[in-house]
Amino acid sequence: MSLREQAYDSFTTHLLSRRILPGQFISQRELTQILDVPLGAVREMIPRLEADGLIRTMPHRGLQVAPVDMGFIRNAFQLRHMLEREAVAEFAVNAPAEEIESLRKAHEEVRAQGVEGVTPELLAHAQDMDWRMHQRMVDALGNELVSGIYRTNLIKIRLIRSEDTRMLPELLVAVMDEHLAIIDALANRDPQAAVHALDMHIDSARQRVLRI
């Protein structure tokens, strides 16, 4: 991994852990200290962050980390919707039956545990399983360009959800039910039903964000 890539990965890690905050103004030299990388790596990283919409250069003020405002939320969810609708339709047709059943079993187990009580460990596992299922369907398209775009957008979705909009304990069972509706459509090899279930799931997540 090049120093520029190390700097980029470190920046996104700090952003998602909120050691760097949305909307924060920050200098290149501050970034070298926070990320523990040379100034040259920071300078090489900035154009990529700008292209990905994670940072912007403000005249006379320097660098600003992208604020999580209504435009940021709208764009991130719209792109997620576009990419995942194509992915879930293809997955319904081509995914191995064994993989679909494995997804079902994993979700049913988490749901059952959630009914009994939600621990921090279970919540973290459920959130990770949520992200991995969506990423897997996109990766199954076999298009590295699409997968790369999706991974960048997932950083934005995770940033949006990093405070009050992440999967909350009281939402775990409902989110598992939304996923299981998608999985039912996948098992039935029904692309239209899979897209519909995905639409409901993403719209539900977006509405939770907008209400907050």
N, C-alpha and C positions, 0 to 999 in steps of 0.2 A: 504494500500500500504506500502510495506517495505521501509526502508531507501534506500536500493539498488535500488529499482524501482523508488523511488522519485529522486534519483541522476541521473538515466538513463534518465528519462523524462525531468529533468531539463537540462541535457547535450544536448539532441536533440533539445530542445526549444532554448537554447542559440546558438546552431550551425545553426539552420535555420534562426534565427534572426541576425546572423553574429556577435554576441558578442563573439563567439568562431569561429576562421577562419580555413578553410581547409588548411592543410599543416603546421599549427601552432605547434610549440613545446611548451609543457606545462607540468608542474610538478604536482604531486599528491596534493601537498599543495596548489598550485595555484587553482586547481580544487575545493578544499574544500572551498576556499574563494569565487570563482565565483559562485559555485552552492549552497553555504550555507548549506552544509551537513558535517557530521563528516568524518574524514579521513578513518575510517573503511568502511563506505558506498562507498567511492570512490574506495578503494582497491577491494571491492566486485564487483563493477560495471565494472571495467576495463576488466576482462576476457570476459564479455558479449559484450562490445564495440569492443574488438579485434575479437571475433567470428563473429560479424555482419559487420566487415570490416570498422568500423567508426574511429578506432584508432589503432595505432601499436606501439610496443615497439622497439625503435632504440638503438642498442648497443652504450653505452657511451654517449648517447644524451637524453635518457629518452623517454617520450611519444610524439608521433606526431599524430595530427589529420589527417585523411586520406586526401591527396591532390586530388583535382578534376582534374585528368590527363586523357589521352586518354584511359588507361586501366580501370580506374574507370568508365568512361562514357560507354565504350563498354560493360563491365560486367553488369552494372545496366540496360542498355536498352535490352541486350540479355535476362536477367532473366525476365524482365517485359514482353517481347514478349512471352516467353515460357508460363508464367503463364496466361496471359490474353487471348491468343489464345484458350486455353482450356476453360477458363471461359466464353468467349463470345459465343462459340459454344453451351455450355450447356444452357446459358441464352436464346439463340434463341429458344430453344426447350421448356424450362420449365418456363420461366418468365411469371407471370400473365399479361394478355393483358392490364389490367388497369394500371399496373406499367409502361409498355412500353409507353402507351399513355400519362401518366403523365410526363415521360421523354421528349417525343416529345413536349408537350405543354410548358414545362419549357425552353427548348432549343429554340423553336421558339420565345418565348417572349424575351429572352435575345438577340437573333439575331436581332429582330426587333428594340430593343432599341439601339443595337450597330450600326445599319445602321444610326440611327438618330444622334448618337454621343456617344463616350465612356467616361464615367466618372470613376474616381478611384473606386467609390463604385460598379459600374457595373462590372468593370474589376475584382475586388476582388470576387464578387459573381460568375462570370463566371468561375474563376479559381477554386473556391471551388466546384462548381457544376461539373466541369471536374473531379477533384480528386474523388469526392463522387460517380460518376457514375462508374468509373473504379473499385473502392473499392467494391461497391455494387455487381458488377458482379462476382468478385473473392469470396466475402463472400457467394454468393448464391451457390457456390460449396458445402458448408457445411463441409469444411475441415479446422479445426482450425490451423493445421500445415501450410497449404498453405497460409491461411490468415495472419498468423504471419510472415511468410517469406515475403509476399507481403508488409506488412506494413513497415517492416524494409527496403525493397528495395525502397519503396515510399519515405522514408526519403532521400535516396541517389538521387532519381530523383528530389526531391524538392531542394536538395542542389545544384545539377547541374544547376537547373533553377532559383536559388535564385538571380542571378545578371542579366545578359542581356538576358538570355534564358527563362525567365518566359513568360507567355502569355502577349504579348505586345498589346497596344491598336489597332494597325493596323492589328493584327492577329486575333482579337476576332471573327469577322464574319467568317473567314476562318475556325477557329477551331470549331465553332458551326456547320458549314456545314459538316465538317468531322464527328462530332458526329451524326448529323442527318442522314448521310449515314449509319452509324452503326445502328441507331434506325430504319431506313426503313427496313433493313435486319432483325432485330429482329421482327418487326411487321409482316413481311412476313414469319416468321418461317423458315428462310433460313440460316442454320449454315455456309455454305460455303461462302455465300455473306457477312455474319457478320464478319467472319475471314478475308476476303479480305479487307473489309472496315476498320477493326481494323489495319491490316497490313499497309495500306496507312496512317492512322492517326499516328501510332507510328513511321513509317519511316519518315514522315514529321517532327515530333518533333525532331527526332534524327538528321536529316539533318540540321535543324535550329541550333542545338547545334554545330555540326561539322563545319558549315560555320563560326560561331562566334569564 
